[in-house]
């Protein structure tokens, strides 16, 4: 049995792994098409690189949980351990399982 949100959780983890491995185009390919138009690979690189620098560097993904589901959107919180702190990356999916937004910690980036 597939638990609700399993595919989205997996996709959110894949997205963060692509970011941590500097695979900007691969990370962008996981985004919904109109969001891809809005967020170019260089934008993703700039946001992640700044987040990585400010937080002391990516260490590992701790967890990914479905924080909100149902309706038109689902929120997956990916908890990431960095060198200086642990923070959540908010990955928002539409009802088709496509990433429609990512919150890169506005306070940091």
PLY file of the C-alpha trace (Angstrom):
ply
format ascii 1.0
element vertex 109
property float x
property float y
property float z
element edge 108
property int vertex1
property int vertex2
end_header
0.00 0.00 0.00
1.24 3.47 -0.88
0.83 5.91 1.98
-0.73 9.28 1.06
1.95 11.69 -0.08
4.65 9.03 -0.56
5.34 10.05 -4.16
5.45 13.75 -3.23
7.75 13.06 -0.28
10.08 11.11 -2.55
10.03 13.87 -5.17
10.76 16.53 -2.52
13.77 14.48 -1.30
14.97 14.04 -4.90
14.68 17.81 -5.39
16.81 18.56 -2.32
19.36 15.89 -3.28
19.66 17.52 -6.71
20.22 20.90 -5.04
22.84 19.51 -2.64
24.61 17.84 -5.59
24.51 21.06 -7.64
22.33 19.47 -10.33
20.39 22.68 -11.05
18.81 21.56 -14.34
17.76 18.23 -12.84
16.21 20.01 -9.83
14.38 22.39 -12.14
13.02 19.49 -14.20
11.03 18.39 -11.13
9.09 21.67 -11.14
5.70 22.22 -12.79
6.16 23.81 -16.25
4.95 27.33 -15.44
7.12 27.34 -12.29
10.09 26.28 -14.46
9.49 29.41 -16.56
9.56 31.51 -13.40
12.59 29.85 -11.79
15.58 29.42 -14.10
18.50 27.10 -13.23
20.67 30.11 -12.34
17.97 31.34 -9.91
17.90 27.94 -8.24
21.71 27.92 -8.05
21.83 31.43 -6.57
19.17 30.69 -3.92
20.62 27.33 -2.87
24.24 28.57 -2.87
23.32 31.49 -0.62
21.26 29.26 1.70
24.11 26.75 1.83
26.68 29.47 2.62
24.57 31.23 5.28
23.68 27.98 7.06
27.17 26.49 7.17
26.80 23.97 4.36
24.47 21.07 3.61
25.03 17.99 5.79
22.02 15.70 5.26
18.29 15.38 4.90
16.81 14.40 8.26
13.15 13.83 7.34
10.47 14.67 4.83
6.91 14.77 6.08
3.60 15.63 4.49
2.50 18.57 6.61
-0.71 19.36 4.77
-2.63 17.46 2.13
-5.97 17.35 0.43
-7.58 19.82 -1.87
-5.52 21.48 -4.56
-2.17 21.62 -2.74
0.04 19.48 -0.56
2.91 20.73 1.60
5.98 18.61 2.23
8.46 19.81 4.87
11.98 18.60 4.19
14.07 18.96 7.34
17.69 19.57 6.40
20.72 19.55 8.67
23.20 22.25 7.76
26.52 23.02 9.45
25.11 25.77 11.69
21.44 24.84 12.03
18.60 22.56 11.04
15.91 24.13 8.86
12.81 23.15 6.89
12.49 23.58 3.16
8.82 23.94 2.21
7.97 22.14 -1.04
4.43 22.71 -2.33
2.77 20.33 -4.78
-0.36 20.66 -6.87
-2.98 17.91 -6.98
-1.11 16.27 -9.91
2.06 15.80 -7.84
4.01 18.62 -9.50
6.14 21.06 -7.50
4.51 24.47 -7.81
6.52 26.39 -5.21
9.55 26.09 -2.94
10.30 28.28 0.07
14.07 28.68 0.36
13.81 30.38 3.80
13.13 33.97 2.78
14.89 35.19 5.93
18.15 33.64 4.73
18.01 34.12 0.96
0 1
1 2
2 3
3 4
4 5
5 6
6 7
7 8
8 9
9 10
10 11
11 12
12 13
13 14
14 15
15 16
16 17
17 18
18 19
19 20
20 21
21 22
22 23
23 24
24 25
25 26
26 27
27 28
28 29
29 30
30 31
31 32
32 33
33 34
34 35
35 36
36 37
37 38
38 39
39 40
40 41
41 42
42 43
43 44
44 45
45 46
46 47
47 48
48 49
49 50
50 51
51 52
52 53
53 54
54 55
55 56
56 57
57 58
58 59
59 60
60 61
61 62
62 63
63 64
64 65
65 66
66 67
67 68
68 69
69 70
70 71
71 72
72 73
73 74
74 75
75 76
76 77
77 78
78 79
79 80
80 81
81 82
82 83
83 84
84 85
85 86
86 87
87 88
88 89
89 90
90 91
91 92
92 93
93 94
94 95
95 96
96 97
97 98
98 99
99 100
100 101
101 102
102 103
103 104
104 105
105 106
106 107
107 108
